[in-house]
């Protein structure tokens, strides 16, 4: 059973949300005091957090999220009645997060929770890093480390590369990649974005001629790093 930590200082709203999520077969823990968030998180180890931005405590939801990001990439959904552009920039600037404005419909929040948990399950890695030829790729840091220097990737490029790394040597269809990374029902809407991401990744990996991203019409896309003596296709 997946676990959700609800951090919300509105007791009535928090209680309603907990009851609704429990009906959806989630294991839920609810706290109204943000000062207890880190301790509760470490004890409960949730799969996702819903986090009120404006908490009646010594820190706001963004500060709590930043603290959690120092040791965990757990999905976070911010909830707030504020709608300033600055809040959106801060919220979406925190990796693996979403943003829902109050008042929200419980079914809307549930759908976002389901999507984030499913995406996190598909994209989570057992290992914190991948070796790609002479590169080392750190998904959590969104960085490629190479003897000629480090390359910082944007979030989407890092997510695409992590997916290819976990399926290294095997072709993945473009539709499958798009649905997992962009979470859309119609893959055609994100084909251009995928091709742009693959193009950038090829440029980043160009310095090692043993590494190749192959893009074949009928087969899809795959990442290969050729071991010494292995012939190129």
N, CA, C and O of each residue as an XYZ file, in Angstrom:
932
protein
N       0.845     -1.196      0.000
C       0.000      0.000      0.000
C       0.882      1.248      0.000
O       1.783      1.377      0.829
N       0.619      2.170     -0.936
C       1.393      3.403     -1.010
C       1.025      4.338      0.140
O      -0.120      4.391      0.589
N       2.049      5.079      0.603
C       1.869      5.951      1.764
C       1.950      7.423      1.357
O       2.810      7.824      0.572
N       1.031      8.214      1.912
C       0.986      9.647      1.636
C       1.019     10.423      2.948
O       0.259     10.131      3.871
N       1.892     11.399      3.021
C       1.954     12.297      4.165
C       1.249     13.595      3.801
O       1.659     14.289      2.871
N       0.195     13.924      4.528
C      -0.572     15.154      4.305
C      -0.142     16.181      5.345
O      -0.283     15.953      6.546
N       0.386     17.314      4.878
C       0.794     18.402      5.769
C      -0.112     19.585      5.468
O       0.022     20.225      4.425
N      -1.028     19.874      6.375
C      -2.084     20.865      6.130
C      -2.545     21.429      7.470
O      -2.939     20.673      8.358
N      -2.497     22.780      7.625
C      -2.880     23.342      8.926
C      -4.380     23.622      9.045
O      -4.851     24.018     10.111
N      -5.140     23.417      7.948
C      -6.597     23.499      8.013
C      -7.104     22.105      8.412
O      -7.119     21.188      7.590
N      -7.517     21.952      9.673
C      -7.885     20.637     10.186
C      -9.041     20.027      9.407
O      -9.020     18.839      9.087
N     -10.046     20.833      9.103
C     -11.209     20.317      8.382
C     -10.829     19.813      6.987
O     -11.244     18.730      6.574
N     -10.032     20.615      6.268
C      -9.609     20.218      4.926
C      -8.712     18.985      4.994
O      -8.852     18.055      4.199
N      -7.794     18.991      5.949
C      -6.887     17.861      6.085
C      -7.618     16.567      6.409
O      -7.302     15.512      5.858
N      -8.593     16.652      7.303
C      -9.369     15.465      7.687
C     -10.174     14.931      6.507
O     -10.262     13.719      6.308
N     -10.762     15.841      5.720
C     -11.531     15.426      4.544
C     -10.621     14.753      3.518
O     -10.990     13.747      2.912
N      -9.433     15.317      3.333
C      -8.494     14.746      2.372
C      -8.031     13.367      2.809
O      -7.947     12.450      1.993
N      -7.734     13.220      4.080
C      -7.298     11.921      4.596
C      -8.378     10.865      4.367
O      -8.087      9.770      3.886
N      -9.624     11.193      4.710
C     -10.718     10.241      4.527
C     -10.885      9.843      3.075
O     -11.123      8.676      2.763
N     -10.760     10.818      2.188
C     -10.903     10.540      0.757
C      -9.788      9.631      0.251
O     -10.040      8.679     -0.488
N      -8.547      9.933      0.655
C      -7.410      9.122      0.198
C      -7.449      7.712      0.765
O      -7.068      6.756      0.091
N      -7.903      7.586      1.987
C      -8.027      6.244      2.574
C      -9.061      5.415      1.820
O      -8.921      4.197      1.701
N     -10.095      6.072      1.314
C     -11.085      5.365      0.499
C     -10.467      4.873     -0.812
O     -10.951      3.912     -1.409
N      -9.388      5.541     -1.258
C      -8.686      5.124     -2.473
C      -7.583      4.114     -2.170
O      -6.752      3.815     -3.028
N      -7.582      3.593     -0.945
C      -6.653      2.532     -0.531
C      -5.216      3.017     -0.340
O      -4.269      2.258     -0.544
N      -5.056      4.285      0.054
C      -3.740      4.792      0.436
C      -3.587      4.722      1.951
O      -4.563      4.849      2.690
N      -2.361      4.520      2.402
C      -2.024      4.620      3.818
C      -1.639      6.072      4.075
O      -0.647      6.546      3.521
N      -2.390      6.781      4.891
C      -2.236      8.234      5.021
C      -1.892      8.624      6.456
O      -2.458      8.100      7.415
N      -0.950      9.557      6.574
C      -0.670     10.170      7.863
C      -0.848     11.674      7.709
O      -0.374     12.266      6.739
N      -1.536     12.292      8.672
C      -1.874     13.716      8.602
C      -1.246     14.467      9.770
O      -1.386     14.067     10.926
N      -0.544     15.570      9.454
C      -0.037     16.460     10.497
C      -0.427     17.892     10.145
O      -0.452     18.273      8.975
N      -0.727     18.668     11.162
C      -1.109     20.064     10.951
C      -0.004     21.031     11.354
O      -0.102     22.228     11.087
N       1.040     20.526     11.991
C       2.154     21.369     12.441
C       3.366     21.121     11.550
O       3.994     20.064     11.618
N       3.689     22.106     10.714
C       4.807     21.951      9.789
C       6.143     21.769     10.470
O       7.068     21.220      9.871
N       6.267     22.216     11.707
C       7.542     22.050     12.422
C       7.855     20.579     12.681
O       8.998     20.231     12.976
N       6.845     19.715     12.574
C       7.052     18.281     12.787
C       7.265     17.520     11.482
O       7.393     16.296     11.486
N       7.304     18.254     10.355
C       7.284     17.601      9.044
C       8.476     16.682      8.813
O       8.297     15.543      8.382
N       9.683     17.150      9.091
C      10.874     16.351      8.800
C      10.899     15.090      9.662
O      11.202     14.002      9.173
N      10.585     15.240     10.921
C      10.565     14.084     11.823
C       9.517     13.070     11.367
O       9.788     11.869     11.348
N       8.325     13.540     11.001
C       7.270     12.642     10.548
C       7.658     11.963      9.230
O       7.400     10.777      9.025
N       8.279     12.741      8.350
C       8.696     12.174      7.074
C       9.682     11.030      7.278
O       9.538      9.964      6.679
N      10.677     11.252      8.118
C      11.697     10.229      8.340
C      11.125      8.988      9.019
O      11.587      7.872      8.781
N      10.131      9.188      9.853
C       9.522      8.052     10.545
C       8.569      7.287      9.629
O       8.537      6.057      9.652
N       7.794      8.014      8.823
C       6.720      7.415      8.021
C       7.210      6.921      6.655
O       6.662      5.960      6.115
N       8.254      7.579      6.085
C       8.799      7.241      4.760
C       7.701      7.177      3.695
O       7.474      6.119      3.109
N       7.020      8.295      3.438
C       5.898      8.279      2.482
C       6.375      8.161      1.039
O       7.534      8.434      0.727
N       5.461      7.751      0.171
C       5.728      7.697     -1.266
C       5.402      9.025     -1.939
O       5.824      9.272     -3.068
N       4.647      9.884     -1.243
C       4.279     11.196     -1.773
C       3.853     12.088     -0.618
O       3.368     11.610      0.407
N       4.042     13.403     -0.799
C       3.631     14.386      0.211
C       2.704     15.405     -0.433
O       3.002     15.914     -1.513
N       1.577     15.712      0.219
C       0.813     16.906     -0.136
C       1.168     17.954      0.910
O       1.069     17.697      2.110
N       1.576     19.123      0.461
C       2.209     20.090      1.352
C       1.602     21.476      1.190
O       1.751     22.107      0.143
N       0.924     21.944      2.221
C       0.368     23.297      2.233
C       1.520     24.296      2.250
O       2.469     24.133      3.017
N       1.446     25.323      1.415
C       2.514     26.322      1.364
C       2.445     27.261      2.560
O       3.466     27.547      3.185
N       1.244     27.743      2.882
C       1.082     28.715      3.966
C       0.726     27.992      5.260
O      -0.448     27.811      5.582
N       1.743     27.586      5.986
C       1.548     26.855      7.231
C       1.675     27.787      8.428
O       2.448     28.745      8.407
N       0.919     27.497      9.454
C       0.963     28.296     10.676
C       2.074     27.752     11.586
O       1.817     27.176     12.643
N       3.332     27.961     11.125
C       4.472     27.474     11.900
C       5.683     28.330     11.561
O       5.539     29.369     10.916
N       6.863     27.919     11.979
C       8.053     28.755     11.830
C       8.595     28.800     10.408
O       9.375     29.692     10.073
N       8.189     27.841      9.557
C       8.646     27.818      8.169
C       7.443     27.587      7.251
O       6.398     27.103      7.688
N       7.608     27.945      5.962
C       6.520     27.677      5.022
C       6.784     26.360      4.302
O       7.814     25.719      4.510
N       5.838     25.966      3.450
C       5.938     24.688      2.766
C       7.152     24.583      1.863
O       7.734     23.506      1.726
N       7.546     25.705      1.235
C       8.710     25.669      0.358
C       9.982     25.334      1.145
O      10.822     24.566      0.678
N      10.115     25.913      2.336
C      11.297     25.636      3.162
C      11.327     24.171      3.586
O      12.387     23.545      3.612
N      10.167     23.635      3.915
C      10.092     22.210      4.275
C      10.520     21.357      3.087
O      11.283     20.404      3.245
N      10.029     21.701      1.894
C      10.378     20.934      0.694
C      11.881     20.994      0.429
O      12.488     19.979      0.089
N      12.478     22.159      0.579
C      13.925     22.281      0.355
C      14.701     21.410      1.337
O      15.704     20.795      0.973
N      14.238     21.361      2.567
C      14.909     20.515      3.568
C      14.799     19.042      3.185
O      15.766     18.289      3.305
N      13.621     18.636      2.726
C      13.423     17.237      2.327
C      14.274     16.893      1.117
O      14.784     15.776      1.015
N      14.435     17.840      0.197
C      15.211     17.586     -1.012
C      16.707     17.342     -0.719
O      17.427     16.841     -1.583
N      17.154     17.679      0.444
C      18.553     17.425      0.795
C      18.839     15.937      0.938
O      19.988     15.504      0.851
N      17.763     15.145      1.162
C      17.996     13.715      1.346
C      16.968     12.825      0.642
O      17.069     11.601      0.723
N      15.982     13.409     -0.044
C      14.965     12.587     -0.702
C      14.388     13.294     -1.922
O      14.248     14.517     -1.944
N      14.054     12.493     -2.946
C      13.415     13.009     -4.152
C      11.943     12.616     -4.201
O      11.362     12.536     -5.283
N      11.327     12.366     -3.029
C       9.926     11.966     -2.963
C       9.043     13.002     -3.680
O       9.279     14.202     -3.536
N       8.035     12.565     -4.446
C       7.135     13.522     -5.098
C       6.406     14.403     -4.079
O       5.964     13.927     -3.033
N       6.290     15.693     -4.402
C       5.626     16.664     -3.528
C       4.582     17.422     -4.339
O       4.873     17.923     -5.425
N       3.365     17.502     -3.807
C       2.324     18.331     -4.410
C       2.032     19.488     -3.461
O       1.511     19.285     -2.364
N       2.373     20.708     -3.892
C       2.094     21.896     -3.091
C       0.621     22.275     -3.245
O       0.068     22.199     -4.342
N      -0.012     22.684     -2.138
C      -1.385     23.185     -2.175
C      -1.398     24.574     -1.549
O      -0.825     24.788     -0.481
N      -2.055     25.515     -2.219
C      -2.077     26.881     -1.688
C      -3.188     27.690     -2.330
O      -3.618     27.403     -3.448
N      -3.643     28.695     -1.618
C      -4.629     29.624     -2.163
C      -3.945     30.825     -2.813
O      -4.607     31.639     -3.457
N      -2.615     30.942     -2.649
C      -1.886     32.046     -3.269
C      -1.692     31.744     -4.752
O      -1.541     30.586     -5.141
N      -1.696     32.799     -5.581
C      -1.568     32.580     -7.024
C      -0.527     33.496     -7.660
O      -0.572     33.731     -8.868
N       0.409     34.015     -6.866
C       1.434     34.884     -7.409
C       2.408     34.130     -8.300
O       2.676     32.951     -8.071
N       2.945     34.810     -9.323
C       3.900     34.175    -10.229
C       5.137     33.691     -9.494
O       5.710     32.659     -9.843
N       5.545     34.432     -8.480
C       6.740     34.053     -7.731
C       6.555     32.694     -7.047
O       7.477     31.880     -7.003
N       5.358     32.465     -6.518
C       5.088     31.183     -5.872
C       5.153     30.034     -6.876
O       5.685     28.968     -6.569
N       4.613     30.250     -8.074
C       4.683     29.214     -9.093
C       6.139     28.896     -9.442
O       6.516     27.732     -9.568
N       6.942     29.939     -9.596
C       8.345     29.737     -9.955
C       9.081     28.980     -8.862
O       9.891     28.098     -9.148
N       8.799     29.325     -7.608
C       9.463     28.628     -6.506
C       9.000     27.175     -6.458
O       9.817     26.261     -6.349
N       7.689     26.967     -6.540
C       7.144     25.616     -6.447
C       7.660     24.702     -7.539
O       8.135     23.601     -7.260
N       7.568     25.156     -8.790
C       8.009     24.309     -9.895
C       9.528     24.261    -10.006
O      10.069     23.425    -10.730
N      10.219     25.148     -9.298
C      11.676     25.105     -9.265
C      12.209     24.004     -8.367
O      13.400     23.694     -8.402
N      11.346     23.417     -7.570
C      11.733     22.302     -6.701
C      11.440     21.013     -7.455
O      10.303     20.764     -7.856
N      12.457     20.204     -7.643
C      12.337     19.021     -8.497
C      11.247     18.057     -8.029
O      10.961     17.927     -6.838
N      10.650     17.387     -9.020
C       9.650     16.345     -8.773
C       8.491     16.866     -7.925
O       8.099     16.254     -6.931
N       7.956     18.008     -8.345
C       6.856     18.614     -7.594
C       5.737     19.034     -8.539
O       5.940     19.174     -9.745
N       4.556     19.231     -7.969
C       3.402     19.744     -8.694
C       2.756     20.806     -7.808
O       3.153     20.980     -6.656
N       1.770     21.512     -8.337
C       1.213     22.689     -7.662
C      -0.290     22.705     -7.902
O      -0.733     22.712     -9.051
N      -1.074     22.711     -6.836
C      -2.536     22.730     -6.958
C      -3.088     23.908     -6.159
O      -2.759     24.086     -4.987
N      -3.919     24.696     -6.799
C      -4.504     25.863     -6.125
C      -5.740     25.472     -5.334
O      -6.540     24.644     -5.769
N      -5.878     26.079     -4.173
C      -7.097     25.938     -3.387
C      -8.104     26.998     -3.837
O      -7.704     28.083     -4.259
N      -9.387     26.706     -3.755
C      -9.968     25.414     -3.361
C      -9.857     24.420     -4.502
O     -10.144     24.755     -5.651
N      -9.447     23.217     -4.195
C      -9.319     22.188     -5.216
C     -10.407     21.132     -5.015
O     -10.969     20.991     -3.929
N     -10.683     20.408     -6.075
C     -11.594     19.271     -5.966
C     -10.778     18.055     -5.550
O      -9.683     17.832     -6.066
N     -11.295     17.284     -4.637
C     -10.558     16.126     -4.152
C     -10.213     15.168     -5.281
O      -9.135     14.574     -5.277
N     -11.105     15.008     -6.243
C     -10.835     14.081     -7.337
C      -9.682     14.588     -8.200
O      -8.905     13.790     -8.723
N      -9.562     15.931     -8.358
C      -8.447     16.486     -9.123
C      -7.126     16.180     -8.427
O      -6.162     15.751     -9.061
N      -7.093     16.405     -7.122
C      -5.869     16.143     -6.379
C      -5.515     14.661     -6.430
O      -4.344     14.300     -6.555
N      -6.528     13.806     -6.332
C      -6.270     12.367     -6.373
C      -5.649     11.966     -7.713
O      -4.724     11.155     -7.741
N      -6.140     12.518     -8.814
C      -5.601     12.189    -10.128
C      -4.142     12.625    -10.254
O      -3.322     11.923    -10.846
N      -3.834     13.780     -9.695
C      -2.442     14.250     -9.723
C      -1.548     13.352     -8.867
O      -0.414     13.048     -9.237
N      -2.072     12.942     -7.734
C      -1.319     12.030     -6.858
C      -1.038     10.721     -7.580
O       0.090     10.228     -7.573
N      -2.065     10.166     -8.198
C      -1.895      8.893     -8.910
C      -0.841      9.006    -10.009
O      -0.012      8.112    -10.178
N      -0.880     10.113    -10.755
C       0.068     10.305    -11.845
C       1.494     10.425    -11.324
O       2.412      9.828    -11.886
N       1.684     11.186    -10.263
C       3.031     11.394     -9.744
C       3.600     10.111     -9.153
O       4.784      9.820     -9.321
N       2.779      9.357     -8.474
C       3.257      8.096     -7.897
C       3.604      7.108     -9.006
O       4.602      6.395     -8.905
N       2.795      7.057    -10.058
C       3.071      6.150    -11.161
C       4.348      6.558    -11.891
O       5.175      5.712    -12.232
N       4.504      7.884    -12.134
C       5.710      8.361    -12.805
C       6.948      8.092    -11.963
O       7.993      7.709    -12.489
N       6.830      8.292    -10.664
C       7.969      8.061     -9.776
C       8.340      6.578     -9.763
O       9.520      6.233     -9.701
N       7.342      5.710     -9.823
C       7.608      4.267     -9.845
C       8.340      3.893    -11.124
O       9.255      3.070    -11.091
N       7.949      4.488    -12.265
C       8.570      4.158    -13.541
C       9.980      4.701    -13.663
O      10.830      4.110    -14.330
N      10.225      5.842    -13.011
C      11.491      6.526    -13.221
C      12.483      6.357    -12.082
O      13.643      6.746    -12.214
N      12.049      5.786    -10.969
C      12.969      5.646     -9.845
C      14.040      4.621    -10.161
O      13.775      3.621    -10.829
N      15.228      4.867     -9.690
C      16.345      3.966     -9.956
C      16.857      3.388     -8.667
O      16.886      4.069     -7.642
N      17.268      2.117     -8.709
C      17.864      1.513     -7.531
C      19.245      2.100     -7.278
O      19.656      2.255     -6.128
N      19.967      2.429     -8.355
C      21.316      2.967     -8.227
C      21.282      4.481     -8.380
O      20.540      4.991     -9.220
N      22.072      5.221     -7.584
C      22.064      6.687     -7.656
C      22.813      7.224     -8.857
O      22.767      8.426     -9.117
N      23.513      6.355     -9.609
C      24.264      6.836    -10.750
C      24.354      5.745    -11.815
O      24.153      4.563    -11.537
N      24.667      6.179    -13.058
C      24.853      5.252    -14.168
C      26.199      5.534    -14.803
O      26.638      6.683    -14.852
N      26.859      4.487    -15.292
C      28.068      4.667    -16.084
C      27.702      4.475    -17.546
O      27.133      3.452    -17.928
N      28.035      5.474    -18.359
C      27.769      5.430    -19.801
C      29.102      5.662    -20.493
O      29.538      6.804    -20.636
N      29.746      4.594    -20.919
C      31.079      4.748    -21.479
C      32.000      5.375    -20.451
O      32.165      4.850    -19.350
N      32.604      6.505    -20.814
C      33.491      7.223    -19.881
C      32.740      8.283    -19.064
O      33.337      8.996    -18.257
N      31.442      8.373    -19.284
C      30.616      9.308    -18.519
C      30.096      8.648    -17.243
O      29.922      7.431    -17.177
N      29.858      9.475    -16.244
C      29.061      9.087    -15.090
C      27.853     10.013    -15.054
O      27.990     11.236    -15.096
N      26.678      9.416    -14.975
C      25.430     10.189    -14.985
C      24.783     10.091    -13.617
O      24.541      8.996    -13.111
N      24.501     11.253    -13.017
C      23.864     11.338    -11.708
C      22.482     11.955    -11.882
O      22.357     13.177    -11.962
N      21.434     11.118    -11.942
C      20.087     11.650    -12.173
C      19.633     12.651    -11.117
O      18.999     13.653    -11.448
N      19.953     12.389     -9.840
C      19.515     13.292     -8.780
C      20.122     14.678     -8.940
O      19.498     15.682     -8.595
N      21.355     14.728     -9.469
C      22.034     16.015     -9.660
C      21.798     16.587    -11.045
O      22.156     17.731    -11.322
N      21.184     15.774    -11.931
C      20.980     16.147    -13.327
C      22.302     16.520    -13.988
O      22.392     17.528    -14.688
N      23.324     15.702    -13.760
C      24.646     16.033    -14.286
C      25.327     14.828    -14.915
O      25.184     13.694    -14.456
N      26.078     15.109    -15.989
C      26.968     14.152    -16.624
C      28.385     14.550    -16.269
O      28.782     15.691    -16.504
N      29.152     13.635    -15.711
C      30.534     13.933    -15.334
C      31.459     13.224    -16.313
O      31.308     12.036    -16.599
N      32.426     13.994    -16.818
C      33.329     13.525    -17.850
C      34.697     14.120    -17.559
O      34.807     15.106    -16.830
N      35.749     13.519    -18.132
C      37.092     14.022    -17.830
C      37.332     15.427    -18.365
O      38.278     16.096    -17.950
N      36.481     15.881    -19.287
C      36.621     17.236    -19.818
C      35.727     18.235    -19.092
O      35.658     19.403    -19.477
N      35.049     17.786    -18.057
C      34.204     18.692    -17.286
C      32.799     18.143    -17.092
O      32.424     17.141    -17.700
N      32.029     18.807    -16.243
C      30.661     18.387    -15.943
C      29.678     19.104    -16.864
O      29.892     20.248    -17.265
N      28.590     18.394    -17.186
C      27.519     18.961    -18.007
C      26.241     18.913    -17.189
O      25.842     17.847    -16.722
N      25.590     20.071    -17.009
C      24.322     20.112    -16.283
C      23.183     19.959    -17.270
O      23.122     20.677    -18.267
N      22.276     19.024    -17.000
C      21.125     18.766    -17.860
C      19.878     19.443    -17.304
O      19.757     19.636    -16.094
N      18.960     19.801    -18.183
C      17.672     20.268    -17.683
C      16.857     19.055    -17.212
O      17.252     17.911    -17.438
N      15.742     19.309    -16.571
C      14.977     18.228    -15.944
C      14.500     17.198    -16.966
O      14.609     15.995    -16.725
N      13.973     17.652    -18.102
C      13.440     16.721    -19.083
C      14.545     15.874    -19.711
O      14.390     14.662    -19.860
N      15.665     16.509    -20.081
C      16.769     15.750    -20.667
C      17.293     14.717    -19.684
O      17.625     13.596    -20.071
N      17.368     15.090    -18.420
C      17.833     14.161    -17.397
C      16.869     12.987    -17.249
O      17.297     11.843    -17.088
N      15.566     13.272    -17.304
C      14.565     12.220    -17.168
C      14.596     11.263    -18.353
O      14.500     10.048    -18.179
N      14.732     11.813    -19.564
C      14.827     10.969    -20.758
C      16.070     10.091    -20.689
O      16.002      8.893    -20.964
N      17.210     10.682    -20.320
C      18.449      9.911    -20.253
C      18.376      8.825    -19.186
O      18.870      7.718    -19.401
N      17.772      9.123    -18.045
C      17.628      8.123    -16.989
C      16.792      6.944    -17.481
O      17.102      5.791    -17.180
N      15.740      7.230    -18.232
C      14.888      6.169    -18.762
C      15.656      5.301    -19.756
O      15.529      4.077    -19.738
N      16.448      5.929    -20.620
C      17.251      5.179    -21.588
C      18.324      4.360    -20.880
O      18.625      3.241    -21.295
N      18.901      4.908    -19.817
C      19.921      4.180    -19.060
C      19.347      2.917    -18.428
O      19.989      1.866    -18.424
N      18.139      3.029    -17.898
C      17.524      1.873    -17.234
C      17.119      0.793    -18.226
O      16.863     -0.351    -17.850
N      17.064      1.176    -19.507
C      16.728      0.205    -20.555
C      17.870      0.099    -21.567
O      17.645     -0.199    -22.740
N      19.085      0.343    -21.107
C      20.242      0.407    -21.996
C      20.376     -0.878    -22.823
O      20.279     -1.988    -22.301
N      20.601     -0.692    -24.124
C      20.741     -1.822    -25.024
C      19.441     -2.268    -25.656
O      19.449     -3.047    -26.609
N      18.328     -1.786    -25.139
C      17.009     -2.181    -25.651
C      16.297     -0.981    -26.270
O      16.364      0.134    -25.753
N      15.622     -1.229    -27.373
C      14.851     -0.156    -27.991
C      13.570      0.100    -27.202
O      12.900     -0.832    -26.756
N      13.245      1.373    -27.039
C      11.963      1.789    -26.471
C      11.208      2.581    -27.528
O      11.801      3.395    -28.236
N       9.920      2.350    -27.638
C       9.134      3.106    -28.623
C       9.057      4.567    -28.202
O       9.110      4.883    -27.013
N       8.934      5.443    -29.171
C       8.814      6.875    -28.872
C       7.549      7.137    -28.047
O       7.547      7.970    -27.140
N       6.479      6.413    -28.375
C       5.228      6.600    -27.649
C       5.399      6.258    -26.164
O       4.895      6.967    -25.293
N       6.112      5.167    -25.890
C       6.327      4.754    -24.500
C       7.136      5.793    -23.741
O       6.801      6.142    -22.609
N       8.200      6.288    -24.361
C       9.045      7.300    -23.708
C       8.236      8.550    -23.402
O       8.300      9.083    -22.295
N       7.478      9.013    -24.382
C       6.704     10.248    -24.200
C       5.665     10.093    -23.096
O       5.500     10.992    -22.271
N       4.965      8.967    -23.075
C       3.922      8.774    -22.070
C       4.512      8.728    -20.664
O       3.902      9.232    -19.721
N       5.689      8.131    -20.516
C       6.310      8.043    -19.193
C       6.873      9.385    -18.752
O       6.678      9.796    -17.608
N       7.575     10.076    -19.658
C       8.269     11.316    -19.282
C       7.326     12.502    -19.205
O       7.380     13.276    -18.249
N       6.455     12.655    -20.207
C       5.591     13.838    -20.267
C       4.200     13.600    -19.684
O       3.452     14.556    -19.480
N       3.843     12.354    -19.412
C       2.559     12.026    -18.809
C       1.387     12.582    -19.622
O       0.493     13.227    -19.075
N       1.402     12.325    -20.942
C       0.311     12.763    -21.812
C      -0.323     11.549    -22.468
O       0.324     10.515    -22.637
N      -1.597     11.680    -22.837
C      -2.299     10.579    -23.490
C      -2.008     10.505    -24.986
O      -2.020      9.425    -25.577
N      -1.746     11.669    -25.596
C      -1.483     11.715    -27.041
C       0.006     11.992    -27.271
O       0.434     13.141    -27.157
N       0.797     10.974    -27.589
C       2.245     11.162    -27.760
C       2.615     12.127    -28.876
O       3.688     12.729    -28.849
N       1.730     12.276    -29.860
C       2.044     13.158    -30.990
C       2.289     14.600    -30.549
O       3.012     15.341    -31.215
N       1.696     14.992    -29.442
C       1.831     16.384    -28.990
C       3.232     16.689    -28.452
O       3.603     17.854    -28.311
N       4.002     15.649    -28.154
C       5.327     15.871    -27.564
C       6.464     15.267    -28.392
O       7.590     15.154    -27.908
N       6.174     14.879    -29.633
C       7.215     14.285    -30.474
C       8.371     15.256    -30.705
O       9.538     14.876    -30.609
N       8.041     16.504    -31.010
C       9.085     17.500    -31.265
C       9.950     17.700    -30.022
O      11.172     17.820    -30.120
N       9.311     17.736    -28.857
C      10.071     17.906    -27.607
C      11.005     16.725    -27.381
O      12.133     16.912    -26.925
N      10.551     15.506    -27.696
C      11.404     14.331    -27.534
C      12.593     14.401    -28.490
O      13.728     14.155    -28.081
N      12.348     14.730    -29.738
C      13.447     14.802    -30.705
C      14.468     15.871    -30.305
O      15.673     15.679    -30.471
N      13.982     16.992    -29.781
C      14.898     18.045    -29.329
C      15.757     17.555    -28.159
O      16.954     17.833    -28.093
N      15.125     16.825    -27.245
C      15.852     16.280    -26.098
C      16.914     15.278    -26.553
O      18.048     15.320    -26.077
N      16.551     14.376    -27.473
C      17.499     13.382    -27.979
C      18.659     14.071    -28.697
O      19.810     13.656    -28.561
N      18.361     15.115    -29.453
C      19.408     15.859    -30.159
C      20.408     16.468    -29.181
O      21.618     16.409    -29.403
N      19.895     17.055    -28.095
C      20.796     17.647    -27.101
C      21.647     16.566    -26.428
O      22.846     16.752    -26.219
N      21.022     15.442    -26.093
C      21.755     14.365    -25.426
C      22.857     13.818    -26.319
O      23.941     13.499    -25.831
N      22.601     13.705    -27.614
C      23.633     13.242    -28.535
C      24.826     14.189    -28.539
O      25.973     13.746    -28.594
N      24.562     15.486    -28.482
C      25.654     16.470    -28.442
C      26.452     16.344    -27.152
O      27.679     16.432    -27.166
N      25.750     16.137    -26.027
C      26.446     16.010    -24.751
C      27.352     14.779    -24.731
O      28.437     14.814    -24.151
N      26.908     13.692    -25.364
C      27.631     12.418    -25.321
C      28.626     12.270    -26.475
O      29.280     11.235    -26.601
N      28.739     13.287    -27.305
C      29.555     13.217    -28.508
C      31.028     12.950    -28.207
O      31.711     12.312    -29.008
N      31.527     13.424    -27.073
C      32.950     13.312    -26.745
C      33.424     11.878    -26.526
O      34.628     11.623    -26.486
N      32.495     10.948    -26.386
C      32.875      9.551    -26.231
C      32.300      8.768    -27.410
O      31.092      8.540    -27.481
N      33.182      8.354    -28.345
C      32.680      7.675    -29.541
C      32.235      6.243    -29.266
O      31.774      5.549    -30.173
N      32.374      5.794    -28.006
C      31.871      4.476    -27.628
C      30.399      4.524    -27.181
O      29.789      3.486    -26.922
N      29.850      5.718    -27.095
C      28.467      5.899    -26.647
C      27.613      6.354    -27.828
O      28.023      7.215    -28.607
N      26.447      5.778    -27.948
C      25.595      6.125    -29.083
C      24.127      6.043    -28.693
O      23.706      5.085    -28.045
N      23.350      7.042    -29.083
C      21.887      6.976    -28.984
C      21.357      6.710    -30.376
O      21.528      7.523    -31.284
N      20.714      5.570    -30.539
C      20.190      5.163    -31.838
C      18.701      5.472    -31.916
O      17.949      5.206    -30.979
N      18.288      6.039    -33.051
C      16.897      6.411    -33.279
C      16.465      5.813    -34.604
O      16.766      6.352    -35.669
N      15.745      4.677    -34.530
C      15.353      3.960    -35.744
C      13.835      3.968    -35.887
O      13.099      3.785    -34.918
N      13.397      4.182    -37.102
C      11.982      4.450    -37.361
C      11.077      3.359    -36.800
O      10.138      3.665    -36.065
N      11.332      2.118    -37.122
C      10.420      1.049    -36.720
C      10.688      0.538    -35.310
O       9.781      0.034    -34.647
N      11.931      0.666    -34.850
C      12.304      0.065    -33.569
C      12.164      1.013    -32.385
O      11.809      0.588    -31.285
N      12.442      2.302    -32.608
C      12.378      3.271    -31.519
C      13.749      3.831    -31.188
O      14.568      4.066    -32.076
N      13.992      4.042    -29.904
C      15.216      4.710    -29.451
C      15.900      3.834    -28.414
O      15.242      3.227    -27.570
N      17.239      3.772    -28.483
C      17.979      3.060    -27.453
C      19.332      3.702    -27.227
O      19.868      4.384    -28.100
N      19.872      3.477    -26.051
C      21.196      3.942    -25.669
C      22.139      2.744    -25.646
O      21.806      1.693    -25.098
N      23.337      2.912    -26.254
C      24.338      1.852    -26.223
C      25.686      2.444    -25.848
O      26.016      3.556    -26.258
N      26.458      1.712    -25.077
C      27.872      2.041    -24.921
C      28.646      0.781    -25.249
O      28.455     -0.262    -24.625
N      29.520      0.889    -26.230
C      30.206     -0.264    -26.788
C      31.400     -0.635    -25.925
O      32.277      0.183    -25.647
N      31.406     -1.893    -25.512
C      32.555     -2.379    -24.755
C      33.729     -2.562    -25.711
O      33.549     -2.686    -26.922
N      34.924     -2.576    -25.148
C      36.140     -2.695    -25.960
C      36.053     -3.968    -26.798
O      35.828     -5.058    -26.274
N      36.237     -3.809    -28.111
C      36.219     -4.960    -28.989
C      34.861     -5.256    -29.570
O      34.765     -6.048    -30.507
N      33.798     -4.650    -29.054
C      32.456     -4.898    -29.589
C      32.279     -4.100    -30.873
O      32.542     -2.898    -30.879
N      31.843     -4.726    -31.956
C      31.707     -3.997    -33.232
C      30.519     -3.049    -33.206
O      29.493     -3.350    -32.596
N      30.658     -1.897    -33.871
C      29.541     -0.968    -34.027
C      28.611     -1.496    -35.101
O      29.045     -2.141    -36.055
N      27.307     -1.211    -34.933
C      26.344     -1.619    -35.950
C      26.558     -0.784    -37.215
O      25.847     -0.968    -38.203
